[in-house]
C-alpha cells in the first residue's frame, strides 16, 4: 500500500499492519481530526505470497479508528479495517514516484514539475539504494521507450475517437468529453522524454538539475599533491552550508533552541549538576515505535564532511593540505556563527570522535603500540604496562608538557619520537582543540583489553584463595 495522505509522504508498505503503524505515527493529527477527511489511498500488491492479505473485511468505503470510531471515507472501491491488525512489521520504504502524489482538485503539473520529480527519483536511487549510474541510465531508456509506446497506443486509439465524434455529429448529440489533439499530445510526450533524457545524459547535467531543484551542490575539490607530483585530490563539503540547509527548517531550529533553553534551566536549578543523562519518557526500554520521529537517528542523516584516500594521511604535508579547508571552515563557524531565520547561532568545538589508531594519527602520537610510550594519556612504557601502579603515582600527560615536547621536536626533528610524540597535531590550528584534552578515550583498548582482564584476573585469584575454584578448573 502507498500512503497518499500527504503530498510529501508517498511511503509504501507490504502489509496493512505496517500501514496502520505509519498512520498513527506520522498522521495522528489528521487521524484524530474532528471533521471527516477525504483521502486517496493507492493500494498495490507488492508480493505474490501476501495475496491472502487482500481478503480482509470491508464495509462500504469506510475505515474505522481504534480509539474514537471516527469514519474516514475513501474514493476507491475497497476499504480496510486497520484496527484488526497489530504493529508487527516495519515499513518497507520504496521509491516515491509520480503515481504516489496526491491528485489535487485543480491539478496543475508542468514539465518542470515532472523534471523535478524525476530528478528526485534518480537521487533516491543513487544515494539511498546505491544504484549505479549505468543502471539509472537503463531505467531512463526504459521510461522513454514506454512513453513512446504509449504515444503509439494513443495514436491507434485516436482513430476510434474520431469515428465516434463523426457519429455523434451525424446524430447531432452534444459531447461533453475533453479532447486533445494528437499532435499536441505527441509534443507533450516528446518534451517530457527530452527532459528525462537530459537529466541522466551525463553527470554534469544531473548535478545541474540537483542544484536547480534541491540546492544540492557538488563538493569542493582539494588538491593535495604538489605541482611536480601525480595528481591526488580529496573532496570537502563546507560544514556551514550543510548546517544552513538543515537549520533552515523552522521546526528543527525551534526544537534545538528549546533544548538549549531546557539545558540552561536545568543547570541554573542544580548548580552541582555535572552530568545529565535521560532515558526518555519511556525509560530505558525505548525503540523506534515509542520514540517520536524527530528524535530518531539514521545513518543516512549523518552528513558527510570530506572524503579522501587513506594514504593521504600517511603524508604529513598532504594531510595538512587536505584538512586546512576543514579547519578554516570550523574556525569561521566558531568566530562568526550562522544567521538562520533571523537567529544568530554560535558554535564551539568540544571533542573529536575517533578510534585509537586514528586518534594517535590526528594527535601526532606514535602509531606503534608494541614499544616505547604507547599511551597518549600517561607516560607509561610498554615494558611496564603489566606492573601494578597506583593511580596516584601514574604520570599523566598535560597540555603544558606536550607543548614543551613539541618545541623540542621542532628544534631537533631527529629526536622524534619524544615520549611517544612524533610531530604537531594536524588540527593544531583548530580553535579549542588540543591533542591532550580533545581526543577521546578508546573503550575497546582501555576498558575491554585493559581494565577488564585485570579485574577478571583479580577475581579469579580471590576465588582460588577462597578455594571456590582451582586453577585446573579454570
Secondary structure, DSSP 8 states (H G I E B T S, - for coil): -B--SSTT---B-SSHHHHHHHHHHH-HHHHT-SS---B--B-----GGGGGGG-----TTEEE-TTT--EEEBSSS----GGG----S--------GGGS---TT----HHHHHHHHHHHHHHHHHTS---HHHHHHHHHHHHHHHHHHHHHHHHHHHHHHHHHHHHHHTT---------HHHHHHHHHHHHHHHHHHTSSHHHHHHHHHHHH-----EEEE-S-TTS---EEEE--HHHHHHHHHTSHHHHHHHHHHHHHHHHHHHH-TT--------TTTT---TTTS-GGG---GGGS---EE--GGGGGSHHHHHHHHHHHHHHHHHHHHH-EEETTEEE------B---HHHHHHHHTB-S--SSSS--SSB---GGGTTS---GGG--B--HHHHHHHHHHHHH-GGG-SBTTB-S--TTTTSTT--HHHHB---HIIIIIIIIHHHHHHHHHHHHHHTTSS-TTT-
